């Protein structure tokens, strides 16, 4: 059976794959937060950025979304949880 030639459209670009890998790493860091951090409003905002906003954004805007989400995750990891 002959294989179909892979077109440029079938494979993600290197930049797109890198952004997706960064997104997955941030989602993993969010999952590792404890329950007190997950109760903060920033947790939900970071999830919205990494899911809904990331998927809806064009390739150029995804980097900015990842930077904002990374900042929020950093804050959530460092916040003194009361």
C-alpha positions as CSV (number, residue, x, y, z in Angstrom):
1,X,0.0,0.0,0.0
2,X,1.5,3.3,-1.0
3,X,1.9,5.9,1.6
4,X,0.6,9.4,1.0
5,X,3.3,12.0,0.9
6,X,3.2,14.2,4.0
7,X,2.5,17.8,3.2
8,X,3.5,20.9,5.0
9,X,0.0,21.2,6.3
10,X,0.1,17.7,7.9
11,X,3.1,18.3,10.1
12,X,3.3,21.1,12.7
13,X,6.0,23.7,12.3
14,X,8.9,23.6,14.6
15,X,7.7,26.8,16.3
16,X,4.2,25.4,16.8
17,X,5.5,22.2,18.3
18,X,7.7,24.2,20.7
19,X,4.8,26.4,21.8
20,X,2.7,23.3,22.3
21,X,5.4,21.7,24.4
22,X,5.7,24.9,26.5
23,X,1.9,24.8,27.0
24,X,2.0,21.2,28.2
25,X,4.8,22.0,30.6
26,X,2.8,24.9,32.1
27,X,-0.4,22.7,32.4
28,X,1.7,20.1,34.2
29,X,3.0,22.7,36.7
30,X,-0.6,23.8,37.3
31,X,-1.7,20.3,38.0
32,X,1.1,19.9,40.5
33,X,-0.1,22.8,42.6
34,X,-1.8,22.1,45.9
35,X,-5.5,22.6,46.6
36,X,-5.0,26.0,48.3
37,X,-3.3,27.4,45.2
38,X,-6.0,25.8,42.9
39,X,-8.6,27.8,44.9
40,X,-7.1,31.1,43.9
41,X,-8.6,33.0,41.0
42,X,-5.3,33.1,39.2
43,X,-5.4,29.3,38.8
44,X,-8.6,29.5,36.8
45,X,-7.3,32.4,34.8
46,X,-4.2,30.5,33.9
47,X,-6.2,27.5,32.8
48,X,-8.4,29.7,30.6
49,X,-5.3,31.2,29.0
50,X,-3.7,27.8,28.4
51,X,-6.8,26.2,27.0
52,X,-9.5,28.5,25.5
53,X,-7.4,31.5,24.6
54,X,-4.4,29.5,23.4
55,X,-6.5,27.5,21.0
56,X,-8.3,30.5,19.7
57,X,-5.2,32.6,19.2
58,X,-3.2,32.8,16.0
59,X,0.4,31.6,16.0
60,X,1.8,35.0,16.6
61,X,-0.3,35.6,19.7
62,X,0.4,32.2,21.3
63,X,3.8,33.3,22.6
64,X,2.3,36.2,24.5
65,X,-0.4,34.0,26.0
66,X,2.3,31.5,27.1
67,X,4.3,34.3,28.7
68,X,1.3,35.6,30.6
69,X,0.3,32.1,31.8
70,X,3.9,31.4,32.8
71,X,3.9,34.6,35.0
72,X,0.6,33.5,36.6
73,X,1.9,30.0,37.4
74,X,5.1,31.5,38.9
75,X,3.0,33.7,41.1
76,X,0.8,30.8,42.2
77,X,3.8,28.7,43.0
78,X,5.4,31.5,45.1
79,X,2.3,32.8,46.9
80,X,2.2,32.2,50.6
81,X,-1.0,30.2,50.9
82,X,-3.2,31.2,53.8
